[in-house]
Amino acid sequence: MIYTLTLNPSLDRILDVEDLKPDDANRVASESRWAGGKGIDAARVIREMEGKCVALGLVGGFDGLELEGLLINEGVLTRFIRIAGETRINVFVRNRKTGAQTGLNSPGPEIRPQEVAEIFHQIRGLKDASHAMLCGSVPRGVTPSIYAQLILTLKEKGAFVALDTDGEPLRHGVSAGPDLIKPNAHEFERLLGTPAASHADIVKGSRKVMENGVGAVLATLGREGMIYTPPEGPPLFAVAPDVETVSAIGAGDSALAGFVLGLSLGRDPADCIRLASAAGAATSMTPGVALCRQEDVERLLPHVEVKEVKA
């Protein structure tokens, strides 16, 4: 079973306006709500592609209940820990006239020590975790080393652990030796402390990180594609299919979901990065915070080119 963990999930509120005008009353043409957060996005994608996955995380209040209900209606299995605080709401305003989208991300609730302990008890109690994905920001009240501690706990249980976060949580997490990290270009440069302008730079930086115990690196580069540096064998570059990008939100989460799903099905690295690329591209074709559709992923798969990186 694949488990995703989202410590700071969100209820995403999407507002469409005809033309956003400053210092004026702007009428909302339509509104929708989605369950959000990196790990939750990944769980939704795996469910869409008919994989087996359970979403874990911290939710609270009526907004947390709505988030959970949205996932249940999508067929996503959940085992959330209830917290005293209220799940955050992120607001995205889309200007129909210009196509621009503005996001307002709230920091989220402050987590109490006993709620952190509940997550650890839940993780320790998992009996069927073959793969785990630890994703997203760390909420207030939680130490940046939380992912490092969870990685060690999951690896003791024999799970394959993928980490997708940024900043201090990523630096701490790398020290615990996750099996895979998935930084985008900016996160990767912040982790290394140096620019990664070329494919050779990314491979070199990935190998440097892997010397410290990380199993492999999947670096996502937006429309340029992605590079997978494995523990053995040549690095692989997946050329992203040429699609019209409507919204890039969730594309990286979808790519990681596709890659881990491929691993869980026993596919080789080339097939995994091909599935990752197709899932990410398919998500970029959908508006707002909507994610990929299985039919689009299957249609794009044959058009993903995978080649070795000369580095």
N, C-alpha and C positions, 0 to 999 in steps of 0.2 A: 504494500500500500504506500502511496505517496502522501506525505503530509506537508502542508504549507503553514507557516506561522507568520501572522501579521500582528505585531505588538501595538501598532498605532493605526488601526483601520479608519475608514471615513465613510460617511454617507455623502455621496457626491450629488450636488444639486445643479442641474444644467438649465440655464435660462437663455432662451433665444429672444433677441430683440431685432427689429428691422434695421435700425441704425442707432448705435450708441452715441448719444450727444452729451457732452459734459455740461454740468450746471443746468440740466433740464430734466423734466419728468420723462423717463423712458418706460414705455409699456412693454410688458413681457408677452411675446406672441405665443410661446409654448414653454412648458416646464417638464422636466423628467428627473427621476432620482435613480441612482445606481449604487450598488455596493462597491466600495473602492478600497484601495490599498494594494501594494505590490503582490503580497502573498495571496490576497483574495483574487486579484486579477489572474494570477497563475492558476489558482484552483478552478476558476471559471473557464479558462482556456482548456485545461486538461479535461474538464467535464464535457466541454463542447466537442472535443476530439475523442470522446468515449473512453477516456482513461479512468482509472480508479484513484480517487483523491479525497482527502478530508481536510477542510480548512480549520485551523486552530487560530486563536487570537483572544484579544481582550475587548469586550464590548459592554456598554452600559447605557442605562436610560432608555427612553422611548426611541431615540434615534438608533441605538444599538439593536433594539428589537426589530425596527424596520429593516435595518441592514441584514439581520439574520433572516427575516422573512423573505426579503428579495432573493437571497441565495437559495433558500429552501424552494421557492417557486421556480428557480432555474434548475433544480435538481442537484445542487451542490451540497454534499454532506458537510455538516459543521459540528464542532465540539468546542464552543466558545466558553471562556471563563467570564462570568459576570463581574463587573467592577462597580464601585460606588459612583464614579464620575460618569459624565455623559460623553458618548462617542462623538467625535468631532464631525462637523459638516464643512465640506469644501464646496465652494461656489465657482462655477464656470459660466462666464457670460459670453455668448456667441453673437457677433455682429453679422447678420445675414447679408448686409449690403457689402461689407468689405471682406468677409470671411475670417476676420480676426477673432481670436478667442483669448479671453483674459481669465486667469485662474487666481482664486483667493484661497490659500491653504491655511487653515487654522492650526494652532499647535497641538490641540487635543488635550485630554484630561491628564491630571497628575495621578500616577499610579502609586498605590500604597504598598508597603513592604509585604503584607500578607497576600496581596494579589500577585506580586512577583513570585512568591513562594508557591502559590497555586499552579502557576505555569510550570514550574520545575517539577512539582509532584505529578502533573499531567504527563509531561515529557518522559519522566522516569517510568511511568506506568504503561507506556506504549509497548505493545507486544508484537506488532506487525509492521513496523516502520522500515521498509526497505530503502526508501528515499525520503529525504526531508529538505525543504526549501525554507530558509530563514530570510525574510524579505522586509525591506522598508526601514523607515526611521524608527528611532527609539523614543518613546514618550517621556514626558517629564516625570521625574521621580525614579527613573530606572538608570542604572549605571551603564555607560558606554561599553563596558566589558560583558554585557549580558549575552551577546551572541557567542563570544568566546567560550563562556561557561556552558551554554547550550550545545555548542559544537562538540565539546568534550563529552558531554552527557550522551548525546546521540551516537557519537562514534563508539562509545563503550557498548552501545546496544547493537552495533554492527550496521548502522544505517549509512548510506551514501548521503553526504551533507553538502548542499549548495548554498552559498551566501550571496545575497544581493542587497548591499547597503552602501553607505558612503561615510566619509569623514572618520571620526574617532571610532565608531562601531566597526567600520571596515578594518581599520588598522589593528584594533584589538582582535577582531575575528580572524584575521590572517594569522595571528600568532598561535591560534589553536589548531591550525592545519586542516581547514575545510577541504573536501574533495574537489570542489569547484567554486570559483568566484566569477561573478558576471558584472564587471564594471563597464559603464559606457566610457567614451573617450575622455570626458572631463573627470569622471571619478577615478579613472586609471591614472591620469596625470597628477591628480591630487594625492593618490596613494604613493606614486613613485617620487613625487616632488620634482619631476623633470618633464619636459614636453615629450610627447610621443607622436611625432609628425608623420612617420612612415610605418609601413607594415613591419619593416625590420626592427624599428624602435619598439613596436608593440610586442613582437616576439621576444626581443631581448629583455624588455621589462617584465614580461610574463615569466620568463625563465629565472629572472632574478627573484621574483616573488616566490616562485616554486622552490627555490633553494632554501627558503625559510619554512617549508612544510606544506604549502598549498599543493593540492594534487594536480589541478589543471586550471586554465584561465580561458573563459569565453568573453572576448572583448567585443561589444556591439558598437558599431560605427555609424548608426543611422542608415541613410540611403546608400552609403558606401558598402555596406555589408557587415560581416563579422569575421573575427579570427579566433580559431580554437587552437590553443597550444596544449598538447597532451603531455602526459608524463613520459611517454615513449612514442617514437614515430615522428613524422614530419608535421609541422603546423599546417592547418587547413584554413583556407579563405573561402567563404561563401559569398558569391556576388548576388546582391539583392535583386529580385525580379523588378523589372521596370513597371511600376504601377503609379497611378495618380494618388498622391498622398492627400487625404482629407484631414486626418488628425493623427499625429505621432504618439498621442498619449496611450500608454499601455503596450507599445510595440516591443520595448525591451523586456517587459514582464512576460509577454506572449512568447518571445524568443526563448527565454529561459525555460518556460513551461514546455515548449516543444522539445527542447534539448533533453530535459530530464525525463519527459515521457518516453522519448526514444530510447534512452538508457534503460528505463524500467522494462521496456519491451525486448531488451537484449540486442538492439541494433548497433551497428558499428559507428564509429565517430563521424564518418562521412554522411551517413544517413541521418544521424542526430542533428548535425549542423544544417543539413538540408531542410529538415523538418522545422528547425528553429527559425531559419531564414524565411520559410514560407509562412509560418505563423506570425512572425513580426510584420512582414509585408502585408499580409491579409488584414491585420489589425489597423495598419496605417490607412487602409482603404475605407474604414468605417468612421462615422462622424463622432465628435466629442469623446466621451470615455467608453464608447462601445468597443467591443473586442472582436476578434476574428470569428468568421463563420467557417465551419468545417468544409463546406463546398468550395470556398475560396482557397483554403489551405491546400486541398487536394488538387485544385486546378493549377495552382502556382508551383507545386512541387516539381513537376518535370522541367520547369524553367529556371530552377536554381542551379547555378554552376558552382561546383566545388573544385578548387585547385590547391595544390601545395604552395606554401609560401617559401620563397627562396631567402633564407636568412642565415 
